[in-house]
C-alpha cells in the first residue's frame, strides 16, 4: 500500500551536483567564520541542528496497537536518546543516509558501514570521514572534510554490505545553527528547482539554503542559513507569514510504531491500511475511522488533534560537579540570610535597636 511521506522523489538521471551549491557554500562560509573567530580548534561541543529528524527505536512487534502509556514511554525514551547524540565535527560537510532496502543500521558497527560507503563511492582515505549512526530512526550521518567527498557520497543509490545490496537515499544536511520555517498555502505544481529559485530571487536579504514541499500539503519547508526565522517571505509574488518549524514525531504505518518513517522500516510490508491498521480493500476515499499511532486517538497520526505529535523536551541532567556547586551556592545564600536575620549581641528578639549619637546620648 502506498503511503505518502515528506519529500519528493528524484530520478537518478535528474541528479545535478549544483543542487547542493547553496548548502555547500553555506557550510564553507561557516567554516571560514569559525576559523577566523576561534582559530583552527573549532568548538567540538556545538551540536547539529538536526535537520536529521528526531525519533524512536524500531521494534520487532507484530503490527497492532500498543497501549497509549507504552507509546508515551517510548516517546520520552526517544527524546532522551536524541538528546544524548554525540556531536560530529562542526566543520564537516554532513551527508545523511536513509536505508531504503530493509537494512537495520542500528545493528551495524560504524567502521564496517563506513567501509561499505567508501567502497561504493570509490573513496580511499578514511581519516577524512566520520560516521555516526542514529540510535533511533535508521539513518546515519557521514561528516566529510572535503567537499568533493561529500558530493561523491550524496550520489550513492546502493551499497553492498555482507554480500547483499541495499538501496540508500542520501542528502546533504544544512550546516550547524541553521533554522527552518514554514509558509502555508503556497505550493502549486512547481518543481523543486523552480521553487528554490523563486524563493532566492524574491528574498535577497535572506540566506535560503533549501526548500521543498511539505509532504502532500500546500506548505513549503524552507531552510535558512541564519540564526532566526524571518517573519515574512515572498513566494510567487505573494507575501506569506513564515513560522518556525517544529519537528514532529515520525510514525510508521507498516509496523505501527513511532520513531521512524514507513520508507525506512525494516519489517516486511503488511499492506495494512495506514489509517486504521486493518486489512481491507484500498479505497479512493477511505471511510474507515483513523487511529493515531502516537496516542491511539480517533484521528490521523501526527495531526493537530494529537497532543503528543511533538517530541517532549528533555532537560540535561546536572553533573555531580554542577550539583555540588549549586548546593554550595544555596548554602552560602542560606547562611547570608540567616546572618542578616540573627539579632546582634545584647539585643533581644523583637526589640528595636536604638541608634546613638557621637556623644553617647540617645536620640
N, C-alpha and C positions, 0 to 999 in steps of 0.2 A: 504494500500500500504506500503510495506516495505521500510524503509528509513535507510540507513547506518549512524551510529553515531560513535563518537570516543569511543574506548574502546573495551573490549572483554567480552562477557557474560560468566558467570561461573555457572555451575550446583551446587546447594546447596550441593550435595553429595561429590563434589570435594573440599569443603572448608577445609582448613587446617590453624589453628591459626599460624603456623610457617611462613605463607606467609607474615605476618606483622612484622617479627622479626627485619628486618633492620630498619624499620621506628620507631618501639617502642624503639629499642636500641639507635637510634639517639636522640629521644626525651628525654630519660633518661640521656644520656650524656650531652645534652644541659641544662637540669635542674641542674645537678651537677655542671656544669661550671658556670651557672648563680648564683647559691647559693654561690659558692666559691668566686665569684667576687663581688657580691652585697649583700651577706648575704641572709637572709630569705625573705626580702622585695624585690621582683623582680619588675622590672620597668613595670608598667601597661600600659605605653604608647606605648610599642612595638607592632606594628601591624603585623598581619599574612601576610605571602607571599601567596596571595590567590592561593593556589592550588585548592581552591574552586573558580571556574572560575567566570568571570566578565560579565555584562549583562543588560535587560530592563523589565519593568513591563509587566505582561501579560494583554492583553486587551480582551474585550468581543465582539470585532467587528467581523463581518462575514468574512470568507476568501475572500480575494481580495487584490488588490494592493493599498497602500496608496501613497500619494504624497511623492516625494523624500524629500522635505523640512520638511515635518512632521516626516519622519523617522529619519532625521538628528537631529531634535529637541529632539526626543525620545532618540537618541544615546547620546547626551550631557547630558540629564537628567539622563540617566542610569549611566554614568561615575561619575556624581556628587553624586548620591545616594551611589554608591560603595565606593567612597572616604570618605563618612561620616559614614561608618560602625564602630560601637564601637568595640574596641579590646577585645578579650577573654583573660582569664588568660594565661599568656605566658608559664606556667609550665604544663598545662594540656595536656592530650592525646586527640586529637581532632578527632571526628568521624563525617563525613559528610553524611547526609541522602538526597536522592533524591526520591520524590514521584513518584511512577510508576502507580498509580491507580486512577488518577483524583482528588486527594486531594490538594486543594489550601492552601499551608502552610502560605501564606501571610495574610490570613484572620483569622488565629487562634491565640489565646493567648498563649504565650510561656509556661506558667505554666501548662496549660491543655495538651499541646502537650508533654511536658516533663513527665507528669504523665503517658500518654499513652505509651511512650517509656520505662519508668521504669517498668510498668506492663508487657510489652511484654518481657523485658529482665530479669524479676524477680529481680529487684534492689529495695532496700528499703530505702536508705539514700539519700535524695535529696540535702543535704548540700554539697556533693562531686561532684555535677554535675551543669554545667551552660549551658543554651541553648540560642542560638542566631538564629533568623530566618532571612534569607537573603531577603531583600526587593524587589528583582528583579527576581531571576532565580528559584524560587520554590524549594529551598533547605534550610536545617537548619544544624547547627553545634552544637554538644554537646561536651563540654570540661569536661573530666573526670579526677579527681585527681589520681585515681588508675588505673593501667594498666589492672587489671582483669576486672574492669567495662567496659573499652574500648573494650576488647575482647568479652564481652557478647553483647555489643551494636552492634558491627560490624557484628554479625551473624544474626541480625534480617532481616527477609524477609517480615513480615507483622506486622501491628499494628492495634488495634481496637480503633476507635475514634467515639464517639457518636453512639455507637451500630453498626457501619459499619466497615468492614475490608478493609484495604487499603494495597496495595503492596508497599514495600520500597526497595531501594537499598542503601547499606552503604559501606563506605570505610574509612580507617584511613588516615587522611591528614598528609603530611610530616611536620616536625617541622618548627617553625618560622625561617626566614632567609635562608631557603633552596632555591636553584635555579634549573632551568630546562633548558636542552639543547636538541637539535635535531640533529640526524645523518640521512642522506638520503641514499636511495638505499641500505639498509642494511637488511631489514626483508625478510625472505623467508617463511618458514612454521613452525617456532619454536613455542613451547608452551610458555606461559608467564613465567613459571618456568625455562625452558631451556634458554630463552632469558636473564633473570636476572642473572642466574648462570654463563653464559658465560661472561657477562659484568663484573661481580665482579671478576671472576678468572683472566681475561686478563688485568684488570686495577686496580692492588692492591694499587696504590698510590692515587686513587680517592675514595671518600666516596659516593658510589652509593646506594641509598635507594630504588628506584623503577624504573621500566622501562616497557614500553608497546608499542605495535604497535600504530601508529598514524592514527586512522581512518581505511580506507581501502587502504592506501598507503604503500609504502615500507619504510617509515620513522619510526624511533623509538624515542619516547619521553622518556628522562632519567631525573630522579630527583636526584640531588646531595645534600648531607648534608654538604655543604661548602659555602663559600661566593661568589665564582666565578665559571663560567662555563669553564671547560678545553678546550683548543684549539683543541685537538685531542683525539680520543677514538678508542680503538682496539675492534673490534667485529667480531667474526667468522674468525679470522686470518687476517682480512682486516683493514687497517688504514683509519679512517674516520674523516673528519673535523666536529667538534661539534660547532654549533652556538646557541646563546641564544634563548630560546623560547619566543615568544611574543603572549600572548593570543589573540584570535580573538573574534569578536562579535558572540554570539550564536544566531542562527536563528532557527525558527520553520517552517517547510514546511506544517504543518497542519493548523495553523491559520494565517500564512504568516506575522508574527511579529518577532521582534528581542528581545533578552533578555533571552530566554530560549530555551532548546532543544526540539525536537519533542517528545522524550520519556517521558517528564515530563509535556506536555501540558495538561491542564485541559479541553480543549474544545473537543466535540465529534469528532471522526475521520471522516474526509471528503472524504478520498480516492481520493484526487486530485493529479495530477502529481506534484512531488516535484520540478520539473524543471520549469514548466511554470504555475502551479496552475490551469490548465484546467482539465476538466473531459474527459478522452479519454482512450481507452484500453491500458493496460500495454504492453510495447514492450521490446523485448530483447535488442535492440539497439535503444534507443529513438532518434527521428529526430526532435522533437519539439524545437523551439527556447527558450533557458532558459531565465528566468527573475530573476535578483538578488533581494532578499528580502530586502537587505540593501539600495541599491541605485537605484533599478529598471533598471539597465543596462542590456544589452543583453549577460549576462554571468552567470555562476553558482554562487550561493551565497557564498560569502567569499573567492573566489579565488583571484589569484594575480591581475586579471583585475580590481577588486573592490578597489577603492582608500579609501574606508571607512571601510575596513574589520577589522581594529584595533580600539579599543576604544580610543577616544580622551583623551589626558592628561588634567586633571583638576587641576589647582593650588588652594591651600587652601587660602581662603580669609583671609586677615590680621585682627586680633582682634583690637578693639578700642585702647587698650593699646599699641600694636605694632605700630599702625598708628601714635599715639601721639608721641611715642618715635622716629619714623623715621622723623616726622615733626620737632622735636627738633634738631635732628642731622643735617637735611638740613638747618634749620635756623641758627644754630651755624656756619656751614660751609659758608653760605652766608655772615654772619656777619664778619667772619675772612677774607673772600675775599674782602669785602668792606673796612675793615680797612687797608688792605695792599694797596688798590688802592687809598685811600684818600691821598691828599697832606698834608705835615706837616705844622704846623703853620708858617706863614711868607713865605711860598713857593707858588708861583703861579702855576696854572695848566700848564703843558707843559714846565716849567722851569727846568733846571738841577741843582741839589744841588751840590755845590762846597765844597769838604771836606777841612777842616782847619787843620793846624798842631798845635803842643803844644804851639807855641809862638804867635798864633793868626794870622800869616801871611798865605795868600792863597798860595797854591802850584801851 
